[in-house]
Amino acid sequence: MSFRRWRASQRNRLVSAPRRDYIMSMSNLRRPADLAQRMAKGLAARERRSNAFRRETFSLPREAARAKAREFFDRFPKAAYMTEIESWRELPGDCIEFTVRRLPTAD
């Protein structure tokens, strides 16, 4: 059998017997916006389940930021609430923006 005949026979076989799962998925096609929305919902649900931490972000002058951080660690001790400064940065005007992460309850 020549290559042309073999290729034609393979093409006919594939066209005449499509896969069932491909046909099933074709009937469920939606707009890209629907897919994006469904994926965003799934991601948000997964984040809610896996991430039990509470975060609060503050933007204060340097001394007030230090006092606020001390207050947080006094109110929510690191040993019980796993409290930590997750991120911080300096802003113009000697201000500090920081995010504090902690567990909602102590075990």
N, C-alpha and C positions, 0 to 999 in steps of 0.2 A: 504494500500500500504506500503510495506516495505521501509526502508530507502534506501536500494540499488536501488530498482526500482525508487524511487522518485529522487535520485541523478542522475541516468542514464537518466531519462526523462528530468531533468533540463539541463544536459549537452547536450543532443541532441537538445533541444530547443535553447540553446545559440549558438551552432555551426550552426544550420540550419538557424538562423535568426540573422546574425551579424548586429551590428549597422552601419548605413550609415556614420556617421561622422568618425568612426574609419577607414572605408575603404577609405574615402576621404583623411584622413591624411596619410595613408600608401602610397598613390601615390605621396605625396609631401615630402617624406623623402629624406634627403640629408646627406652629410658627416658632422661629428661634426665640422670640420673646417668652413664649410659654415654657420652653426648656430652661431659659435663664431664670425665670421666676421660680420654677420647681427646684432648680439647683440651689438657689439662694435660700429658699425655705429649709431645705435639707441641711445646708451649712449652718444656718442660724440655730436649728434644733440641736445639731450635734455640738455646737459651741455651748449652748445652755446646759446640756447634759454633762459635758466633760469639764467645764470650767466653773468651779464653784466659788472662785475668788470674787471679792467685791473690790472695785477700784474707784478711787476718788482722785481727781486732779485739781491742783491748786496752783494759782499764780499770785505770788506775794513778794513783797520786798524781802531782802535777804534775812534780816533778823526775825521778821514775822514768820517766814518759812521755817526757820530753825525751831521757833517756838511751837509752830503747828506740828512739825514732825515729832518733837518731844512729847507733845500732848497725845498724839496718836499712839506712840509707843507706850506711854503710861496707861492709856485707856485700853489698848488692845496689845497686851504683851506678846512679844515674838514667839515665846515658847508655846503659848496656847493658841494664838490666832495666825501664826506664821506670817506676821506683819513684816513688810519690807518696802523700801523705796524702790519701786520698779524702774522708774526712769526719772531723769531730771535734766534741766538745761538752763543756761543763763539767758535772760532776756535783756534787751536794752533798758537802761535806767536802773541797774542793780537789782533787778527782779529775778526770782527763781520760779520756774514752773516745774512741778514734780507730781508724780503719780504714786499713790500709796496703795499697795495691794494687801488684802487680808482675807481670812476666812470669815464667813458670816457668824459662825458660832464656835465656841471652844468645846472640844470633846472632853 
